[in-house]
């Protein structure tokens, strides 16, 4: 989709917004909820199972959590997130969840419209973010209740559907529907602007606070972002303006896609910007020869499309799947359930303790353990070793490698799964400790492992080794914001460096980040970012005597 030139933007002063949130997935939705005057208090009818934390909460039970010392409350807590506020918020919402308990939340939510902070949430689609693009029939890794946001029970909106042993998990379709309905139920619609594409964010400075901005307008035409901003933030004919540190403002530019695929440019000034874009923008690439060939894909949806269009069937050459994570496992299941032969390549040993399958309970995730068992018990045995000199000969039986080898697979070294999975999907072969060397235009791939090269004829390749955020709209793609500024931002390897209690970027005051961008890849923990950011902004406003008194009533 082509971007409009920035020079086409109107020259009038754009409106100033206290907070602009980039991304309308669960991170952006949860933060919008907390900025809209909803406050968490200790529920007097509950007792937290952690006696130390409960004593701290009791001492300040008259105050909302957002006004308390989050560092003090987080002290000593342990959990599956490296961000202490994420662990704190999770244990308040789901006490002792990691031990298998289903204790009720100890929080009680009250709304105070007098402490609403006007904000906009910009998203490329409808609220829910990337969840709308996921395969609707798969099951989420997290339990359904861990996917819910504060104040609305997930099961209440999904009719409590059950699926035998996996009854507590959800489909992406259910989750995306839940997020859309959540925004409506909580009255957050006016904060959200859908179908918006941010193209540039840069810091500006102004000489006098609000001068020339108080009645600023952008004449975008009907349906444009500028119109929506003025409608939402004008009170008595004036735009709400919040003072910022040192007179700094963020300029946010982009366009909104409206009817007939028309692109309407917009420009906003923001006192604070929150990056909540997630991590699914840009697939990680192998960086090998032939990766741009048309039969090489980086999206599991392309496999589903090929199956539905009958481009692949049981008579096709094998599909090569690269990766040892859950996306690769989903692709294996999709192909095997469609009777399509699979070659599964991954670099790790099958007994590697870092494999995600070792962290998943078998009763909740039987399908992933089925894949893991096959990875262990149906591994490639080097029947016909090849080398660079005899590479052509290695291709002769590649298209039937699954059928010839899998009925009697030999266990790979270090196998921990035993023989239980033999013949689960006979047309599957795994290649542990292998890597891709190249893809060729004649539909052949070259693999390397155990000091040998192997070539196979394939019908399609799926490279599913992770995704990275695409922060092209920031200076230097935001690389300078990372914990290691010499490397690109990566949710696992190099997340954005933030203050652990406010989620403000250490290198950019007024710029915040949350969710996968700071290492919280699960909805269960990204909600902690919303708590930290909302708490930070509310405390700063209160300190400056700038709490919103009327804006909240106008915007809702």
C-alpha positions, 0 to 999 in steps of 0.5 A, spaced: 500 500 500 503 506 497 504 512 502 502 519 501 508 524 501 508 528 507 508 534 503 501 533 501 499 534 509 495 541 510 499 546 513 495 549 519 496 547 526 494 540 528 491 538 534 495 536 540 493 530 544 495 528 551 497 521 549 497 517 542 498 510 543 500 506 536 497 500 536 490 497 538 491 490 540 490 488 547 496 492 549 493 499 547 486 497 549 488 495 556 492 502 556 486 506 554 481 502 559 486 505 565 487 512 561 479 513 561 478 513 569 478 506 571 482 505 577 484 498 580 482 498 588 483 492 593 477 488 593 475 488 601 472 481 600 478 478 597 484 476 601 491 475 596 494 468 598 501 472 598 501 474 605 507 480 604 503 483 598 496 482 602 499 486 608 502 492 603 495 492 599 491 493 606 496 498 608 494 503 602 487 500 601 484 507 600 488 508 594 488 505 587 493 501 585 495 506 580 497 511 585 501 507 590 508 505 589 509 500 584 516 498 586 514 497 593 509 493 591 513 489 586 518 487 591 520 480 592 515 478 587 517 472 582 513 470 575 514 469 568 516 476 566 522 480 567 518 486 568 516 487 575 510 491 574 507 485 569 508 480 575 505 485 580 499 486 575 498 479 573 498 476 581 493 481 582 489 479 577 490 471 577 493 470 584 498 464 584 496 462 577 503 459 575 501 454 581 495 451 577 490 455 582 484 459 579 483 464 585 479 470 583 482 477 582 483 481 588 482 488 584 475 492 584 474 497 579 471 503 580 471 509 574 473 516 576 471 520 570 474 526 573 481 523 572 480 521 565 486 522 560 484 524 553 488 520 548 487 516 541 489 509 539 491 508 532 490 502 529 491 499 522 484 495 523 479 494 528 481 493 535 484 487 537 490 488 532 494 482 530 489 477 533 484 478 527 489 476 522 491 469 525 488 462 523 481 462 527 480 455 528 487 454 532 487 454 539 491 459 543 497 457 548 495 462 553 488 460 557 482 464 555 482 467 562 489 469 561 487 473 555 482 477 558 482 484 560 480 488 566 473 488 568 470 484 563 470 476 564 472 472 558 467 467 558 461 471 559 463 474 552 464 467 549 458 463 552 463 459 556 464 454 550 468 448 552 473 443 548 474 437 552 481 437 555 482 444 552 476 447 554 480 453 558 484 455 551 481 459 546 481 460 538 484 467 535 477 468 532 474 468 539 479 472 542 479 478 537 471 478 538 472 479 545 477 485 544 472 488 539 466 487 544 470 489 550 472 496 547 464 497 546 462 495 553 467 499 556 465 505 552 472 506 549 470 507 542 471 514 541 478 513 543 480 509 537 481 511 530 481 504 525 485 503 519 490 508 520 497 507 518 503 511 522 509 513 517 513 518 522 514 520 529 519 525 531 520 529 537 519 537 536 519 543 541 515 549 542 517 556 545 510 557 548 506 551 551 499 551 547 501 557 543 497 557 536 495 550 538 489 551 542 484 551 536 488 548 531 484 544 526 486 539 520 481 539 515 482 532 513 475 531 510 469 527 512 471 521 516 479 523 516 483 522 523 483 530 524 476 530 524 475 525 529 480 528 533 477 535 534 470 531 535 473 527 541 477 533 544 474 539 543 471 542 550 467 548 549 470 550 542 477 548 545 482 543 544 485 539 551 492 541 551 496 538 557 503 541 558 509 537 557 516 537 560 521 542 557 515 544 551 517 538 547 512 535 543 511 529 538 509 529 531 505 523 529 504 523 521 500 518 517 494 516 513 487 513 514 484 509 509 477 510 508 472 508 503 474 506 496 481 505 498 482 513 499 488 515 503 487 521 508 493 524 511 493 526 518 498 530 523 497 530 530 502 533 536 502 529 542 505 530 549 506 523 550 507 517 545 506 509 547 509 504 542 504 498 543 505 495 536 506 488 538 512 484 534 508 481 528 510 486 523 516 483 520 518 475 519 525 473 521 529 471 515 534 466 514 538 470 510 540 464 505 540 464 497 533 463 494 529 466 500 525 470 495 523 465 491 516 465 490 515 458 493 518 460 500 513 463 505 514 466 511 507 466 513 503 460 516 497 463 512 500 461 505 500 454 507 492 454 509 491 458 502 495 453 498 491 447 501 484 450 500 486 452 493 488 444 492 495 446 490 498 441 495 495 434 496 498 427 498 501 427 492 505 433 492 513 433 493 514 435 501 513 441 504 519 444 508 518 447 514 523 451 518 523 452 525 522 449 532 517 454 535 509 454 536 508 457 529 512 451 526 508 446 530 502 449 527 504 448 520 506 441 521 499 440 524 496 443 518 500 440 513 499 433 516 492 433 517 491 435 510 495 429 508 501 433 506 508 430 506 513 434 511 520 435 512 521 439 518 528 442 519 530 446 526 537 447 529 536 445 536 537 438 539 531 434 540 533 434 547 534 442 548 531 444 554 529 451 551 524 448 546 518 451 548 514 444 548 518 442 554 514 448 558 507 446 556 503 441 560 501 435 556 494 435 558 493 442 556 497 442 549 496 435 547 497 437 539 504 440 541 506 434 544 504 430 538 508 434 534 514 434 539 514 426 539 514 426 532 520 431 532 524 426 537 522 419 534 521 420 526 528 424 525 532 423 519 537 417 519 542 419 514 541 413 509 544 416 503 549 422 506 551 427 500 556 432 500 558 438 495 561 433 490 555 428 489 549 433 491 545 432 484 545 424 486 542 426 493 535 429 490 533 423 486 529 420 492 527 426 496 520 427 494 519 420 497 523 421 503 517 421 508 514 415 505 520 411 505 523 413 512 517 414 517 514 408 517 520 405 521 523 411 523 530 410 528 530 414 534 535 420 534 540 421 539 538 424 546 531 422 544 526 423 550 519 421 547 520 414 546 516 410 541 509 413 543 509 417 536 511 412 531 506 412 525 502 418 528 503 422 521 507 417 517 509 422 512 513 426 517 520 427 517 524 431 522 531 434 521 534 436 528 541 440 528 540 442 521 540 448 517 538 451 510 544 452 506 540 455 500 533 454 496 534 453 488 529 455 482 528 448 480 524 447 487 530 444 491 533 445 497 540 444 500 540 442 508 546 442 512 547 437 518 552 432 521 558 435 517 554 433 510 549 436 505 543 433 503 538 436 497 531 435 497 525 436 492 520 440 495 513 443 493 513 449 498 517 452 504 515 455 510 520 459 514 517 460 521 523 462 526 519 468 529 518 475 528 520 482 529 517 489 530 517 494 524 519 501 527 520 504 520 516 510 523 522 512 528 529 515 527 533 509 525 527 504 526 528 505 533 534 501 534 537 507 539 532 505 543 534 498 544 538 495 550 543 494 545 543 500 541 548 497 536 543 492 534 536 492 531 530 492 536 528 484 537 523 482 542 527 476 545 534 478 543 534 486 544 527 489 547 526 497 548 530 499 554 525 502 559 524 504 566 521 498 569 516 501 573 514 507 568 515 503 562 518 510 559 524 509 554 530 510 558 533 514 552 526 518 550 522 522 555 515 522 553 516 516 549 513 509 552 513 502 550 509 496 552 508 489 550 512 484 546 517 491 544 519 490 552 519 483 552 512 481 554 509 477 549 503 474 552 497 478 554 497 475 561 503 480 562 503 486 557 497 488 561 502 490 566 505 495 561 498 499 561 498 499 569 505 502 569 504 507 564 497 509 566 500 510 573 506 514 571 502 519 567 497 520 573 502 521 578 505 527 573 499 530 572 497 530 579 504 533 581 503 539 576 496 540 578 493 538 571 489 533 572 483 533 567 476 535 570 472 536 564 475 532 558 473 525 561 466 527 560 466 530 553 470 524 550 466 519 553 
